[in-house]
């Protein structure tokens, strides 16, 4: 847990959720050990980014982080979703076309 804290808050949070998500302590420990190997292999910056991305999901497993790191998904910047607006066009009616009086 100390190594996870040194890597960053997202890494620590992900490991906490991994520990709580698995009722079998041995399996939780194996997942944490795997994450520590990934931390050494990929470094703290990439691990922190991968854990941040993984925390938005609902599965807290070693394989989630491994897939993110293997596919370089941690390096992809997340773009904000812009609100979609219907383009203006003369054939598109607005709300006022449906008002009844």
C-alpha distance (Angstrom), angle and dihedral (degrees) to the residues before:
residue distance angle dihedral
X1 . . .
X2 3.79 . .
X3 3.81 90.6 .
X4 3.78 90.0 50.8
X5 3.80 91.1 50.9
X6 3.80 90.1 51.4
X7 3.81 90.6 51.8
X8 3.79 92.7 53.8
X9 3.78 147.4 -82.6
X10 3.82 95.7 -79.0
X11 3.80 91.5 53.6
X12 3.78 90.8 48.9
X13 3.81 92.1 48.1
X14 3.80 92.6 48.7
X15 3.80 92.2 51.2
X16 3.80 90.4 48.5
X17 3.80 90.3 53.2
X18 3.81 91.0 45.8
X19 3.80 90.3 53.8
X20 3.81 92.1 49.2
X21 3.82 95.4 44.1
X22 3.79 96.0 60.7
X23 3.82 119.8 62.2
X24 3.84 92.4 -162.9
X25 3.80 107.0 80.7
X26 3.81 93.7 -158.0
X27 3.80 92.0 57.3
X28 3.79 91.5 47.3
X29 3.79 90.3 51.2
X30 3.82 91.5 49.8
X31 3.81 90.4 52.1
X32 3.80 91.6 49.9
X33 3.80 91.3 48.6
X34 3.80 88.8 52.3
X35 3.78 91.0 50.7
X36 3.79 90.3 52.2
X37 3.82 89.3 53.5
X38 3.79 89.1 51.3
X39 3.79 89.6 49.1
X40 3.80 90.5 56.2
X41 3.81 92.9 44.4
X42 3.82 99.2 45.7
X43 3.79 103.4 24.4
X44 3.77 133.7 -121.2
X45 3.81 97.6 -77.8
X46 3.80 95.1 55.9
X47 3.80 92.4 40.6
X48 3.78 90.9 52.3
X49 3.81 91.4 50.1
X50 3.82 91.7 47.4
X51 3.80 92.2 49.8
X52 3.80 91.2 48.1
X53 3.79 89.6 54.3
X54 3.82 92.7 44.3
X55 3.80 93.1 50.9
X56 3.80 89.4 66.6
X57 3.81 89.1 65.2
X58 3.78 132.9 66.0
X59 3.83 102.2 -120.6
X60 3.77 118.0 83.5
X61 3.78 105.2 -170.2
X62 3.79 137.6 129.9
X63 3.81 90.8 -115.3
X64 3.81 92.0 59.5
X65 3.81 91.9 59.4
X66 3.80 92.5 40.8
X67 3.81 91.6 53.4
X68 3.79 92.1 47.9
X69 3.80 91.7 51.1
X70 3.82 95.8 41.5
X71 3.80 91.8 51.3
X72 3.83 93.8 42.7
X73 3.79 90.1 -123.0
X74 3.80 89.2 141.5
X75 3.81 89.2 67.7
X76 3.80 94.7 53.5
X77 3.76 110.7 100.0
X78 3.74 114.2 -128.3
X79 3.77 111.3 -123.1
X80 3.74 120.7 -148.6
X81 3.75 115.0 -112.4
X82 3.77 108.2 -118.0
X83 3.75 117.6 -143.3
X84 3.77 110.0 -101.9
X85 3.77 116.3 -122.4
X86 3.78 124.1 -169.1
X87 3.79 108.8 -117.0
X88 3.78 117.9 -113.6
X89 3.78 112.6 -100.9
X90 3.81 132.5 156.2
X91 3.83 92.3 -122.8
X92 3.80 94.7 54.2
X93 3.79 113.1 90.6
X94 3.76 121.3 -148.1
X95 3.80 131.8 -145.4
X96 3.79 92.0 -81.3
X97 3.84 90.1 67.7
X98 3.81 89.4 66.0
X99 3.79 99.9 48.8
X100 3.76 113.8 117.9
X101 3.77 122.3 -156.0
